[in-house]
């Protein structure tokens, strides 16, 4: 493994590269690393040679699916670049990147403009409060429209977006940029490999436009500093050095967000962006310190070590790789550190910095840097590594909920046996993926952020661990309840030599409000049932209620009152009264109008306005009830209550309806009575399933 140069904290920049899927993030990182010299060739997404897109699943789907670090070097500064997926299914990776970055590039396609993924990652950055730069990508593509995209950014994201470059030409005619800081044009040399350009005066046809944009830039920057404003109002122009300093200050305060442009695959505009990343983005020591239990941890080498593990990956012949960001202190190769989650010791051997799938060893990583180390024994994603006597636990990455579920089973018995071993490994690499056996449904239920997310996990499961699974619709966890009150007797009597069994109870069942659960009422008077046996009646009712009456699902939201009975001084026992309670339940429950309850999900769909009608029609066709709509800036959130049984594969339908521009969330809202036709269908399916299980047991 090759070794790499060390960089001190002031010579480090940590930048997350974010945007909607297909906006050009991976291509931009490839170009930044190639132009800077850290990568020896300019890769392409289309042919599978991109620097930060190396997983077989990424090549198969043609998209980024995981956070991948790389770095560029410029002006004696290391710029750590965190490539992230743009699709909602892999949003946990983007959140991880934002958590450990000090700044972000928001990549926006010059042809597609601001999309749902752009808005989402913008919110992530807003919540964390990190400085941002916009890069309008693909200026060489047909229908590229810089001013149109800038207008969308201003209208849908922030009015504080401010161009610092404007393009010379668009689409096939794109061949340069005008730098508003220097008031010079960069005209690119066709056929050059690393974005070489000639610096010229501004073309005559663009002088008026440049003057307009340059005036807005100067006026905005002047407001960042009182002395600058005073000087500007007196007629003095702001120098390039003053403008850069004011822009950096404004970015740090989130008062301004500069807009750049270029064509990364041609490397046009990449050098200018790389230079500004160094000049405008904060070093870790200039970023906000981490606060833990009232103590601040700033990026200083002489501070106590505090490093957050933000990603775990697994490689053949290497084992687990732990990627971490140092927020305070520094570490050297072979250092002994502690894990805050279990206070176990770890040794950092082969300390390295990542560049795509490559790693380069370093002897020391300074405060603020990003590193990777292999084969830690106790450390997982979101763990904090520290040294010293005081335990430090940095704020964790807030991963999204895994709302989409599907049932899985091994293709062979061997695959089924390995599932319990493999699922935790996949969860370790991707905390947004979980799977567990559900004893009520008799299925292993896998959960993820989206259907594509789950598909990728199953592909990874087969490739890395040789385990193949089949998928099927998850069974629904229906419930049952009562609609009216009734009472009756349960009597258990058995006499067949030796000591007999006797238990006798009268119970009253009545419905309770939805969500109130089960209540047992002891109304026995005069000792007709000894107090020691009453809990056994309760237990018998509980166990019988778990088996249901309509379709074999647990009965909920009812009260059972035991008000009378009798006993035998010799033959009565706990088991006799438990059986009596169960018999009483069976005798009474049929008279109480039992019904099937189905789980109802609150669905929130965020969609561009033009698809609202289609989405509402689809939700209605699924027996959904729209609860309300919340319009904001060209997008509407539609909220509806939909039976869970109607939501299988809904994400795929939503993607088809809206061309991938909408997304949804879901949460359990409660249970409601199922229509008769649904109850009949569920009962028939349950009976068929029980018959199949009986046949399986006979075969065994």
N, C-alpha and C positions, 0 to 999 in steps of 0.2 A: 504494500500500500504506500503510495507516494506521500510525501510530507508537504505541508502548506505553510505559508507565511503567517506570522502572528499579527493581529491588529489590536491596538489599544482602543479603549472605549470611545474616545473622541473620533476615531477613524472607522466607526461602524455605523451603518444605517440598517434598520430592520423594516422592510416594506412588504406588506401583503398586496398581492395583485388579484383584484376582485372584479367581477362583472358577470353579466348574463352568459349562459352557455353559448359558445360559438362567437363571442365578441372579439377573440384574438389574444387572450391572456397568455396562453402557452407560447404562441408565436412571438409575442413581445418579449417574454423572458428569454427565449432562445436567442433572439436578436441582441438583447442587452448583453448577454454573456458572450456571444460571438464577437460583437464589436469591441468588447472590453478585453477579449483575449483569454478569458477563463475557459471558454469552450472552443474547441479547435475547428468545429464545422457548424454551419447553419442548418439546423434540422428542420424537418417539416412534419406537421401533424398528419397530413394525408398519406405519407409513405412510412409512417411509424418510426421516424428517426428523431422526433422532437426530444430535446434534452430532458424535460420534466414529465414526459408521458411515456413511461416504459413498462407498465404492467400489461400483461397479455389482455386483460379485460378492457383496458383503455384502448388498445389497438383494435380489439374486436368491435367495440362500440363507437370508436372514433371520437371519444370525449374524455376529458379528465374526470377521474372518479376519486382521486385522493390528493391530499395536500402533499406537495413535493418541494422541498427547499433546493435552492441553487444560489449562486452568488456571482456578482460581477465586481470587477476592480476598476476604479477610476479615481484620478487625482489622489492616489495613495490612500484610497478609502475602499473598504469592503462593503458592498451593498448586498445584504442578504435579501433574496427575493423568494417569496412564498407563493408558489403556484397553487391555485385553488380551483375546484370544480365550480361550474356556473349553474348546474342543474339543482333544483330544489331537493331532489332525492339525496344529495350528498352535502347538504348544507352544514352538517356537523364539521366537515373539513374546513369550510370557510370560517366558521366561528372559532375554530382552533387557531387559524392564522391571525385573525383579528385580535385574539387574546394576547398573542406574543409579539405583535408588531407595534412599532412606534409611529407608523404612517402607512398610508395605503395609496395605491394607484387604482382608480376606478376606470376600467377599460370600457368604452362605449363604441359600438360599431357605427361607422359613418353612414352605413346604409340602413341599419335597423333602428338606430337611436336608443333611447331609454326604454328598457323592457322590464318585465316583472322581476327578473333576477337582479337587474341594476338597482331597482328600488329596494329590494331586500337587503343587499349587501350595504347599501347606503345607510339603512337603518342600523345595521350591526355597528358600523363605524360611528354613527351618531351616539349610540348607547355607550360606546367606549370613549368617545370624544377625541379620537386621534386625527391628526392633520391628514388632508386628502389632496391628491392631484388627479385631474381628469386627463385621460389620453383618448382622443378620438381616433380610433384605429381604422385600417382598411381604406384610407383616403384614395387609394388607387383603384377601388372597385367601382363598377358601374352604379350610377345613382348615388354616389357619395355626396353628402350635403353637410358641410361643416356648420354653417350658420343655422340650418334646421335642427341639427343635433344640439348645438349650443342653446337654442331656444327651448328645446325639450328639457335640457338639464335645468335651465332657469325656472321653467314652469312646473316641473314635476319633482325636482330634487332640492335645489337651492338657488335663490336669487343672488347669492354671493359668488357664483361661478364667474370667473374672469379670464378671458383668453389672454395668453401671453405669447401665443403664436397664431398666425393665420396662414392658410395654405396658399401656395402658388399653383393654381390649377386644381381640378378635381377629377376623379375617375381616371380614365386613361391619360388625361392631360396633367395629372398631379406630378410635379417635378421639383417642388421646393417648398420652403416655409419662410415666412418673414418673422424674425425674432423681434418682438416689440421692446425687449430690454435694450438691445444693441441698435435697433432700427436698421438692421441689415437683412438682406435676403440670403438664404442658403440655397443655392441651385445645385441639385444633385447631379453627379456625373453618371450617365447611364452605363450599366454594365459593371460598375465597381462593386466590390464585395462587402465593404464595411461602411457604407453610407458616406463615402467621401463627397465633399461638396466644394463649390467655389463661393466665397463670400462676395456679394456684389451689392451695389446700390439697389434700392427698391425699384422694381419695374414701374414705368410711368403709369401704366393702366391701373396699378394698385396703390398709387400714392395717396389718393383721397381716402380709400378704405383704411389704409394703414394709419393715416393721421387720425381718423375717427377712433379706431381701436386704441391707438397709443395714448390719445387724450383721456379716454376712459380709464386706462391702466394708470396713468400718472395721477389722475384725480383720486382714484380709489386708494392708491398707495400713500398719497399725501395725508389722507385721514388717519393713517396708522400711527403717525408720530406728530406731535405738536410742532416741533422745529421744522420738520419737512413741510407741514402744511403752511407754516408762516413763510418759509422760503418759496414754496410753490406759488402762493398768493401774491408774492412780491414780484412774480414774473420769472423766477428761476426754474430751470428744468431739473428734474431729479436724475442724478447720475445713475449709471448701471449698478454700481456698488451700493448706492443708497436704496435703489429699487429692490435689489436682491435681499438686502437686510430687512427692508420693510415688509416684503412679501413673506419672508420666513417668519417674521414676528406675527403677521396677520394670520398665517397658516396655523401657528402654534396656538393662537387664540380662537381658531375656527371662525375667523372673520372674513376670510377670503379663500377660494379654492381655484388655483390656476388651471387653465385648460390648455393642453398641448395637443398636437396632432401628428400623424405620420402614417407610414405603410411599413409595418415591421418586417414582412417577408422580403421587402426590397431593402430593408435597413434604413429607409428614409425617415428622418426625424428621431432616430434612436440615440444618436450621439448627444443631441441637444437635451433629450429627456434624461439621459444618464448623468449629464453634468448637473442638471437641476435637482436630481434626486440627492446628490451630494450637497449642493448649495442650500437647498430649501428644507429638506427633511431633517428632523432633529436627530442628533446622536442619542444613544440611550441615556447618557448623563443629563441631557437637556429635556428628556421626557419626564412625565409625572412619575414620582417614586411610587412603589407599591406600599400600601398600608395594610399591616397585619396586626390585629389586637392592639391598636393604638400606637404602634411603632412603624416608622417609615423605613423602607429598604430602597435606597437609591443605588444607581448603577455606578459603584465605586469599587475598585480592586481591593481596597482596605476594609470594606464592609464585610459583615458575616455572609456566608454563602447562602443564597436562596435561588434555586433553579426549579422551574416548572417543566415537567415532562408533558409535552403537548401532542405527541404522536408516538404510537408504537407500531412497528412493522415487523414482518417475519420474512427472512430470506433463507433459501436452501443453503445448507453447509455453513451458515453463519449463526442462525438462531434469531432471537428477538433483537431488534434495534430500537433503542430509546432516543427520541429526538427531544432536546430540551433547550430552553432559553434561560440564560443566567440573568436574573434581575438584580442581584447584588453579589459582591465578592468575585473571586476568580478560582479556577480549578486547574490543576496540573495533571498530566498523564500519570495514572497509577494512584490517584488520590483516593483516600477512604472517606466516604460521606455517609450520611444517615438518611433514611427514608422516613418522612414525617407520618406516613399512614400507619406504619407498624413498628417504627423505630428500629428497623433492622439495618445493619451495616451493608454498604455496597462499595465495590472497588471499581473505579473508572479506568479500565484498561483500554488501550488503543483509542484514546480520545481523538475525535476526528471532526472535520467540518464536511457537510454534505454538498454535493453538486450533482443533482439528478440522482442517478443510481450509483454514482461514484462517491467514495469517501477519501479524504486526505487527512492523514494524521497530523496532529499538532502537539507540541509539548505543553502549551498553556492556552486556555481560553479565558479571555478577559471579561470583565463585567459588561453585560449587554449583549454578548455574542450568542450565537446559536450553534449547538454542537450535537453530535450523535455518538453513542457508545453501545456496544453490543453485550449481550449475555448478562444483563442485570438479573438477579435472582428473585427479587421481591418487588420490583418497581413496575408500576402500571401507569397508563395515561391518567393525567390529572394529579399525580403524586408530586410532592415537593422534596427535593434533595437539599440537605443543609449540613452544616458542620457546627461545631461548638456545643455548648450545654443547653442552649435555649432552642426548643422545637419551633420551627417555622412552617406554617401551612399557608401557602399562597392561595389566592382566590382561584377556584376551579373554572374550567370551561363549562359553560351552561349549555349542554347538548340538547338538541330538540327532542321532543317526545316521539317515540316510534308508534305512530298511529295506524299504520297499515299492517294487516296480519294475514297470514296464509298458513294452512296446515301442511306439514311435510312428513314424509316417512322414507326410510331407506329403500332403495331399489331392491337390495338383497338383504338377507338377514345380517350379513357382515357389515353392510353400510349402516343398518339400524343400530347395531351394537356399538359402532364407532361415533354415533352422533353425540353422545354425552361427553366424549373426549374432545371432539372437534369444535363444537359450538362455543365453549369458553375461549378458545384460541381466536376464533373469528371476532368475538365480542371484544377481546383485548385489542385487536387491530382497529376495530370500528365500534366504539361504545354505543352508537345509535342502532346497532343490530343486536337483537336478543332472541333467544328461543328457549322454550321450556315445555315439558310435558304437562298437559292439563288433565288431571285425573277425572274431572267431571265430564269433559268432552271426549276423553280417551284419544286425544290427539296431541302431537307435538306442534305447538303454535309458534311460528317464527314471526317476529315483528320488525318492521323497518320504517324508514321515512317515506318510502314510495315503492311502487312495484318494480321499477328499474333497479332501485337499490337492493331489493331482495333478490332479483334475478342475478345481479352481479355477485352477491354473496354466495349464491349456490354454485355459480361458475367457479368462484375462487375456492370453494369447498372441494370441488372435484379436482381442480388443477393442483392445489397445494397438498391436499390430504387424501386424494383418491376416493372420496366419499360422494356417492351420487344419491340424489333425492328426487322423489316425485312430489308434486304439489297437488293439493285438493282444497276445496272450499272448507274453511273452518266451520265446524258445527256452531250453532248458536246456543248461548247459555240462557235458554228460556226459563221462566219461573211460573209458578201457579199461585193462585190466591182464591179467596172466598168472596161471595157476593151477598150472603145472608147468614143469619144465625140459626143454629139448630142444636139439639142436645140428644144424648143417647147413652147407652150402657155398653161397657166392655167387661166381659166376665170370662176368666180363665180358670178352668177346673180340670184337674187331671188326677185320677186315682187308679194306679195299676200296681199294687203291691208296695209295701214300704211306705215311706212318707209321701203324701200327696202334694199337690200344688193348688193353691187357691188365691185368686185375686179378683176383686170386683170393684169397679168404679163407674161413676156417672160423670160425664163431662159435657161442657157447653162450649161450642166453637163459634166465634164471631169474627167478622172482618175488622181489620184495623186500617188506619190511613196509610196510603202508599209511602213506603220507605220507613215505616215504624218498626218493621221486623216482627219478631215473635215475643209474646208475653204469656207467661204461665201464672195463673191465679189460684192460690190455695184457699178454697172456701169451705173446707171440711170443718164441721162443728160436731161436738159431742164425742169425738174420738172414733167415729164410725170407720175411719181408716187411721191406723196409728201414724203419727207424724213421721216416723222413720221410713214409711213406705211411700209417702206422697211424692218425694223426689223421683222415685222409680216410675211413677205414672208420667211425670213430666218427661223423663228420659225416653219412655216408650213412645210418647206423642212426637217428640223431636225426631227420633229415628224414623218413624213412619212418615212424618212430613217431608223428610229428605227424599223419600222415594216418590213423592207426588201421587196424583190420582188421575189427572187428565192425560198426561203423556210421559209420566215418569220423571218430571223435573221437580226440584225442591219447592215446597209450598211456603209462601212468605206472607208477612203482613197480616197476621191473625193472632187472636188471643184464645187460649184454652183455659177454661175454668173447671177445676175438679171440685164438685159440690156435694157428692154423696158416694156411698159405696158400702162394702162390708168386708169382713176379713175372718180368717179362721185362726184360732190361737196357736194351732200346731202347723197347719199346712201353708199358711201365708208366708211369703218371702219377697225379697226385692225383685227377683226374676219373675215371679208370678204377677206382681203388680206392674212391672214393665210390660209384660205381654198383655195384661189387661188394658193398659193405657193405649197400646198399639191397636188392639181390637176395637176399643172405644172410638179411636180416631177413624178407623176404617168404616165403622158403622155410622158415624155422624157426618163425615166429610162429604159424602155423596148428596146429603140433604142440604148442603150449604151452598149449592150453586157454584161449584169450582170452575174456574176459567183459566185459560192460558194467558200469561203475560209475555210480551216480547220486548227485548231491550231496544230503546229508542236513542238514537245518536243525535247530538247537536252538531250539525255540519256548518262550518263557516267557509264560504267560497269567495276568494278575492279574485276579481275578474275585470278586464277592461269593459267599459260600459256597453260596447256593441254586442257582447255575448250574454247580457243579463237575461234577455227573453228566452234564449235557448236553454240556459242553465235552469231557469225557473220551470220551464216545461219539462225538462228531464227530471228534476227533483219531484215534481208533481206526479210524473209517471211512476215514480218509485214509492208512491204513497207518502210523499213528503209534504210537510206543511210549512210554508214560508212564514217565518216569524218577523222578518223585517229586513230592510236594506239600508246600508250606510254608504252613500256616495262621497268620494273624496278625489278631486283632481283627476278626473277621467277614469277612475276605477271605482268599483262598487263591491262592498262586502255583502253577500247574500247569506242570511242565517236561516236555517231550516231544521226542523225535527224530522228525521227519517228513520224508519225501522232498520236495525242493523242487517237484517237478512236481505235488504234491498241494496246494500252498498258494496257487494262483492265486485271487485274490478272497477270500482267507480273512478279511481284515479286515471285509468286508461281512457275511459269514456270522456272524462273532463279534458284530458289532453287532446283528444280527437275533436271535441266540440270547439275548443278555443285555440287550436294550433299550438298548444303548449304554453299559452300565455296566462293561464289561471292556475291557482293552486288552492288546496283546501286543508282544513284542520278538522279534527273530530274529537268529541269527548262524550262519554256516557251521560245522557240527560236523565235517565230513569227507565221505568218499565210502565207499559200501558197494555190494556187488554188487546189481544190479537183478534182480528176478524175470524168469523167461523171457518171460512175456507182455509185460512192459514192454520188454525188450530187442528182441523181435520188432516191437513197435509202433514203437519209435524207429528201428529199421533201415528199416522200410517208409516212415516219414515222411522219413527222410534220403534215401532213394533217390528218392522223389517230388520232394523239393526239388532234388536234383541234376538230375533230368530237366527240371524247370521252368527252372532256370538255363541248361541247355544250349539249350533252346528260345528263351529270351530272347537268348542270344548269337547264335543263328542269325538272329533278327529284326533284330538290330543290323547 
